[in-house]
């Protein structure tokens, strides 16, 4: 019984974090229709910023978050604005351009930080549950509270504010929103800012649970693509449910088969989602 509760805590914290990883990608894709393959590299950039500030300058998590968020917002705006200003813009073109940007960022990280693996060493505190048979660490609490806080804040913005409803309308139908008088460029800017905030929160957390290295951005990009394809555009609750499902799949696989099978499970989930969406698209077209 205790083992399953411990697996649930691990799956819940990991799944919530996966949703946070995908949030920035999903927002940018929903508002601009840009497939940002440099998404993971921007998360790694925020992780490296947190690593330097915490390990070299002895700053804490709450002090590094505003700096990481500011750098992430500016970086994402530069990347997306560069792609948007291309004459021939399609999802395929954005895929190619952001892939090139991702390679450039990887080489910048290699030249700046070398190929060494780095992580923010944090002395975790453990809190006992169920009479001391189940434990939750402070890092898991960070993952849960910050991830769900960011997701919940975005959900409230979408549902309870005028500007959030305008952003939802832009995501659902850009042309209809423009006919209704909603300024599309401002909505795109808002989507970039919100996406940058999500990336700035995810980066320092990523540096606590996984190693930073120049090519580390591939994994969060894949997770983001999987969850965005699963949820669709602008569906935060489905995105969160997908994150939890992916967290459960990876955690149970690592527990029963070993951690070396985690990436295989992620890849298989991506393939299944693509096949399912292709089959559903054919049914709708008939």
VENHUUR-V578637 format. One record per run of one state. SS is the DSSP state (hx for helix, st for strand, lp for the rest). FROM is the first residue (numbers start at 1). TO is the last residue. Records with the same first field share a line. If there is no record, write none. Layout:
SS=FROM-TO, FROM-TO
This chain:
lp=1-1, 33-38, 57-60, 85-90, 114-117, 119-125, 130-133, 161-161, 173-173, 180-183, 210-211, 213-216, 232-235, 257-258, 286-286
hx=2-32, 39-56, 61-84, 91-113, 138-160, 162-172, 174-179, 184-209, 217-231, 236-256, 259-285
st=118-118, 126-129, 134-137, 212-212
